[in-house]
Amino acid sequence: MLGTDFITDIALFSLPLDPPFLAFPGNDETASALRTICEAVAKATCRLLQIEAGEILAEYRPALTDAGAIGHEVEIFVYDTLAGGAGFSPQLAAEGEQLFAEALNILTGCPASCDTSCYRCLRSYRNKIEHRLLDRKLGEQLLRHALYGGYADYPADRAEASLGLLYADLERNLPEGFVASRNARRQAGSRETTIPIVIARQAGGNETWIDLSSPVAPGVPVSAGLRAAGIAERVLCIDDLLIRRNLPRAVETVRDGLR
């Protein structure tokens, strides 16, 4: 492996994360979300400073704190690519709010309305080896939470598409004696709500309720109705990236969890 060290200018920003959001060091979900945010931040920097793409780049690391070690704080740093520094990065130190707001606009406003990333929003020849990681919907959710707190909703179009993929494959691969239904109304706690996928055992009537979970908020349903009902422990949550990248494994997870 080839590499180089050089001294340059940087600006470092800390992003705290509250439960259930998690960016645990070293896993694919964290790499996908934070690599995406970095690309958006680098592009936002070039827009704000009116400089050419590639004159400044962005990277991430776990924060060097106890919170960083358990995935509840990450650091994004932007740096000048010119050895010795060109003085661009220090200009951003007092403009963090504007910088990250522009990065969020880039993630939400792809001109081609792509599903994950494309050359109209995040992709370039320079980052070609990371195209598989870039996912603007995932980056949007994590960055929105870091900026504004609370449970930032998972983009509805992504959730619907992923649940549709999972449901179609489940219909073909359910064990005998089970039947699946989509967007079924059920009593959940003190309220009636919509369950994205219900799998019922024909003998006995036991049901398994299924929803998507965000890769950076594991185990928590993306459905606002299910979260409000406070019954997350009753819902089998399937990671969106698992559906997207390993659909057979996602179906196997559902089969293993059937009541």
C-alpha positions as CSV (number, residue, x, y, z in Angstrom):
1,M,0.0,0.0,0.0
2,L,1.3,3.4,-1.0
3,G,0.7,6.6,1.1
4,T,2.1,9.9,2.0
5,D,2.2,12.4,4.9
6,F,2.0,16.1,4.5
7,I,1.3,19.1,6.6
8,T,-1.8,21.1,5.6
9,D,-4.7,23.2,7.0
10,I,-7.7,21.5,8.5
11,A,-11.0,22.4,10.2
12,L,-12.4,19.8,12.6
13,F,-16.1,19.5,13.5
14,S,-17.7,17.2,16.1
15,L,-21.1,15.6,15.6
16,P,-22.7,14.2,18.7
17,L,-25.3,11.4,18.2
18,D,-28.1,10.5,20.6
19,P,-29.7,7.0,20.9
20,P,-31.0,5.3,19.0
21,F,-28.5,6.7,16.4
22,L,-25.2,5.0,16.3
23,A,-22.0,5.3,14.2
24,F,-20.0,2.5,15.7
25,P,-16.4,2.5,14.4
26,G,-15.5,0.0,11.8
27,N,-18.8,-1.3,10.4
28,D,-20.3,-1.0,7.0
29,E,-23.2,1.1,8.1
30,T,-21.0,3.7,9.6
31,A,-18.7,3.7,6.6
32,S,-21.6,4.2,4.2
33,A,-23.2,7.0,6.2
34,L,-20.1,9.0,7.1
35,R,-18.3,8.5,3.7
36,T,-21.5,10.0,2.1
37,I,-21.6,12.9,4.5
38,C,-17.9,13.6,3.9
39,E,-18.4,13.8,0.1
40,A,-21.4,16.2,0.6
41,V,-19.3,18.3,3.0
42,A,-16.4,18.5,0.6
43,K,-18.8,19.6,-2.2
44,A,-20.5,22.1,0.0
45,T,-17.1,23.6,0.9
46,C,-16.3,24.1,-2.7
47,R,-19.6,25.9,-3.3
48,L,-19.3,28.1,-0.2
49,L,-15.7,29.1,-0.9
50,Q,-16.1,29.1,-4.7
51,I,-13.1,26.9,-5.3
52,E,-12.5,24.0,-7.7
53,A,-13.5,20.5,-6.7
54,G,-10.5,18.6,-5.3
55,E,-8.9,21.6,-3.6
56,I,-10.4,20.6,-0.3
57,L,-11.5,17.1,0.8
58,A,-13.2,15.7,3.9
59,E,-12.7,12.6,6.1
60,Y,-14.1,11.2,9.3
61,R,-13.0,9.4,12.4
62,P,-14.5,8.3,15.7
63,A,-14.3,11.2,18.2
64,L,-11.4,10.7,20.6
65,T,-13.8,10.5,23.6
66,D,-15.6,7.9,25.5
67,A,-18.7,8.7,23.4
68,G,-16.7,8.2,20.2
69,A,-15.6,4.8,21.3
70,I,-19.2,3.6,21.5
71,G,-20.5,5.3,18.4
72,H,-22.2,8.3,19.9
73,E,-19.8,11.0,18.6
74,V,-18.0,11.3,15.3
75,E,-15.7,13.9,13.9
76,I,-15.6,15.3,10.3
77,F,-12.6,17.2,9.2
78,V,-12.0,19.1,6.0
79,Y,-8.5,19.7,4.8
80,D,-6.6,21.5,2.0
81,T,-5.1,19.1,-0.5
82,L,-2.2,21.4,-1.2
83,A,0.8,20.5,0.9
84,G,1.4,23.3,3.4
85,G,-2.2,24.4,3.2
86,A,-3.9,27.0,1.0
87,G,-5.8,28.7,3.8
88,F,-9.2,27.4,2.7
89,S,-10.1,25.1,5.7
90,P,-9.5,27.7,8.4
91,Q,-12.2,29.9,6.8
92,L,-14.8,27.2,7.7
93,A,-14.1,27.1,11.4
94,A,-16.8,29.8,12.1
95,E,-19.1,28.6,9.4
96,G,-20.0,25.1,10.5
97,E,-23.7,25.7,10.6
98,Q,-23.8,27.0,7.1
99,L,-21.4,24.3,5.8
100,F,-23.4,21.4,7.1
101,A,-26.8,23.0,6.1
102,E,-25.4,23.2,2.5
103,A,-24.2,19.6,2.8
104,L,-27.7,18.5,3.8
105,N,-29.1,20.4,0.8
106,I,-26.8,18.4,-1.5
107,L,-27.9,15.1,0.1
108,T,-31.6,16.0,-0.3
109,G,-31.5,17.8,-3.6
110,C,-30.1,15.5,-6.2
111,P,-31.1,16.9,-9.7
112,A,-31.7,13.3,-10.9
113,S,-33.5,12.2,-7.8
114,C,-31.3,9.1,-7.6
115,D,-31.9,6.4,-5.0
116,T,-28.4,6.3,-3.5
117,S,-25.9,8.4,-5.5
118,C,-25.0,9.4,-9.0
119,Y,-22.7,11.8,-10.9
120,R,-25.3,14.6,-10.6
121,C,-24.9,14.7,-6.8
122,L,-22.0,12.8,-5.0
123,R,-20.1,10.6,-7.5
124,S,-17.0,11.6,-9.3
125,Y,-14.0,10.0,-11.0
126,R,-12.0,10.7,-7.9
127,N,-14.2,8.7,-5.5
128,K,-15.0,5.9,-7.9
129,I,-13.7,3.2,-5.5
130,E,-16.2,4.4,-2.9
131,H,-19.3,4.5,-5.1
132,R,-20.8,1.4,-3.5
133,L,-20.7,3.2,-0.1
134,L,-22.3,6.4,-1.1
135,D,-25.9,6.6,0.0
136,R,-27.4,10.0,0.2
137,K,-30.6,8.9,1.9
138,L,-28.7,7.3,4.7
139,G,-26.3,10.2,5.0
140,E,-29.3,12.6,5.0
141,Q,-30.9,10.9,8.0
142,L,-27.7,10.8,10.1
143,L,-26.7,14.4,9.3
144,R,-30.2,15.7,10.0
145,H,-30.2,14.0,13.4
146,A,-26.7,15.4,14.2
147,L,-27.8,18.9,13.3
148,Y,-31.3,19.1,14.7
149,G,-31.7,16.1,17.1
150,G,-34.6,13.8,17.6
151,Y,-35.5,10.9,15.4
152,A,-34.9,12.2,11.9
153,D,-37.3,10.3,9.7
154,Y,-35.9,7.8,7.2
155,P,-36.8,9.0,3.7
156,A,-40.2,7.7,2.9
157,D,-39.5,6.8,-0.7
158,R,-36.5,4.7,0.3
159,A,-38.4,2.9,3.0
160,E,-41.3,2.1,0.7
161,A,-39.0,0.8,-2.0
162,S,-37.0,-1.4,0.4
163,L,-40.1,-2.8,2.0
164,G,-41.5,-3.6,-1.4
165,L,-38.3,-5.5,-2.3
166,L,-38.5,-7.5,0.9
167,Y,-42.2,-8.3,0.6
168,A,-41.9,-9.5,-3.0
169,D,-39.2,-11.9,-2.0
170,L,-41.0,-13.1,1.1
171,E,-44.1,-14.0,-0.9
172,R,-41.9,-16.3,-3.0
173,N,-40.0,-17.8,-0.1
174,L,-42.3,-18.1,2.9
175,P,-42.5,-21.6,4.6
176,E,-45.8,-23.5,4.0
177,G,-48.5,-22.4,6.4
178,F,-47.7,-18.7,6.4
179,V,-49.3,-15.9,4.5
180,A,-48.0,-12.3,4.1
181,S,-49.9,-9.1,3.9
182,R,-48.8,-5.5,3.2
183,N,-49.8,-2.3,5.1
184,A,-52.2,-4.1,7.5
185,R,-54.1,-2.1,10.1
186,R,-53.6,-3.5,13.6
187,Q,-54.2,-2.4,17.2
188,A,-50.8,-1.5,18.6
189,G,-50.8,-0.5,22.2
190,S,-53.5,2.1,22.7
191,R,-53.9,3.0,19.1
192,E,-54.5,1.5,15.7
193,T,-51.6,1.8,13.3
194,T,-50.4,0.4,10.0
195,I,-47.9,-2.5,10.1
196,P,-45.8,-2.4,6.9
197,I,-45.6,-6.3,6.6
198,V,-47.6,-8.8,8.6
199,I,-46.8,-12.6,8.3
200,A,-49.6,-14.7,9.8
201,R,-49.3,-18.4,10.7
202,Q,-52.5,-19.9,9.3
203,A,-52.7,-22.5,12.0
204,G,-53.1,-20.7,15.3
205,G,-53.1,-17.1,13.9
206,N,-49.8,-16.0,15.4
207,E,-48.5,-12.9,13.6
208,T,-45.0,-11.5,13.0
209,W,-44.9,-7.7,12.5
210,I,-42.1,-6.5,10.3
211,D,-40.7,-3.0,9.6
212,L,-37.6,-1.5,8.2
213,S,-34.9,-0.1,10.5
214,S,-32.3,2.5,9.6
215,P,-28.7,1.2,9.4
216,V,-27.7,3.9,11.8
217,A,-30.6,3.5,14.2
218,P,-30.7,-0.3,14.6
219,G,-33.7,-2.1,16.1
220,V,-36.0,0.9,15.8
221,P,-38.9,0.9,13.4
222,V,-38.8,3.6,10.7
223,S,-42.6,3.8,10.9
224,A,-43.6,6.8,13.1
225,G,-46.8,5.0,14.1
226,L,-44.9,2.0,15.5
227,R,-42.4,4.2,17.3
228,A,-45.3,6.3,18.8
229,A,-47.0,3.1,20.0
230,G,-44.0,2.1,22.0
231,I,-44.0,-1.5,20.8
232,A,-40.6,-1.7,19.2
233,E,-39.9,-5.0,21.0
234,R,-42.8,-6.6,19.2
235,V,-41.6,-5.6,15.7
236,L,-39.0,-7.5,13.7
237,C,-36.8,-4.8,12.3
238,I,-34.8,-5.6,9.2
239,D,-31.8,-3.4,8.3
240,D,-32.3,-1.4,5.1
241,L,-28.7,-2.1,3.9
242,L,-29.2,-5.8,4.5
243,I,-32.2,-5.7,2.1
244,R,-30.3,-3.7,-0.4
245,R,-27.1,-5.7,-0.4
246,N,-28.0,-9.2,0.7
247,L,-31.7,-9.8,0.1
248,P,-31.5,-13.6,0.6
249,R,-30.0,-13.0,4.1
250,A,-32.8,-10.5,4.9
251,V,-35.4,-13.1,4.0
252,E,-33.6,-15.7,6.0
253,T,-33.6,-13.4,9.0
254,V,-37.4,-13.0,8.7
255,R,-37.9,-16.7,8.4
256,D,-35.8,-17.3,11.5
257,G,-38.0,-14.8,13.4
258,L,-41.4,-16.1,12.5
259,R,-43.7,-16.7,15.4
